Amino acid sequence: MNFLVFFSWQYGFPFSRSTLNDYFVATTWQVFGPAKNIVSLLGAAFSHVETYHLLANMMTFYFFGRDVFYTVGRRFAVPLYLIAGIASSYAQVYQGRRHGYNAQVIGASGAVSSFVIFSILANPGAMVLLWFFIPVPAALFGIAYIMQDMYGISHRQTYKGGFVGHEAHLAGSAIGGIAYLIAKRRRLI
């Protein structure tokens, strides 16, 4: 779905620009305004405009997501992606409401963050290859992963003129942690 929506942003097919803007970009005004377009909270988790953004999210999802899918199966992992996508989009647009600006959310980063944290909690002793060749213990990587977004919130960093969705990342990470505890309690791990 991520690649289909990306293709649509690039070529206007199969989804039109109007459809993409209405259902695949979550904004504070869409969600909290008169339209109450809450569907966009989920659609945004499948939407990427830039190639780098799509590839970074999908590669991260592949490497961490396959561990989650193998561990708990599709019936647990797919709802995890959907719930984390909605929660992370909501966290970011709510931040805009709280501070009086129209936050825009696009990307799977929050949903993917849930898989990163779930995978790390399930196997904290694993090694993560940072930039494909620097081995880092998963637990240390997880701490740095969360700290980076906490720092980003406190220093509001921008990326190519747009805001990085630090609140979305942290919300996704929190959902991943909660999902891990649920899976452990259900003895899926």
Number of C-alpha atoms within 10 A of each C-alpha: 10 18 15 15 22 22 17 20 21 14 12 15 13 12 18 13 16 10 13 19 16 17 20 26 24 31 29 24 18 22 19 15 10 8 9 12 17 17 16 25 29 26 27 28 30 24 28 28 15 12 11 10 15 20 13 13 19 18 12 17 21 14 14 21 22 15 19 26 16 10 16 16 13 12 9 15 20 12 12 24 24 17 20 31 31 25 23 35 37 24 23 28 26 20 17 17 17 11 9 10 14 18 20 19 28 25 27 30 31 33 31 29 32 33 33 26 30 28 25 26 18 18 14 17 13 15 16 21 13 11 7 7 8 9 13 15 16 21 18 14 20 21 12 12 17 18 13 14 20 16 12 17 15 9 9 13 15 11 8 6 7 9 14 20 29 24 22 29 30 26 25 32 27 21 26 28 22 16 21 25 16 13 17 13 10 9 9 12 13
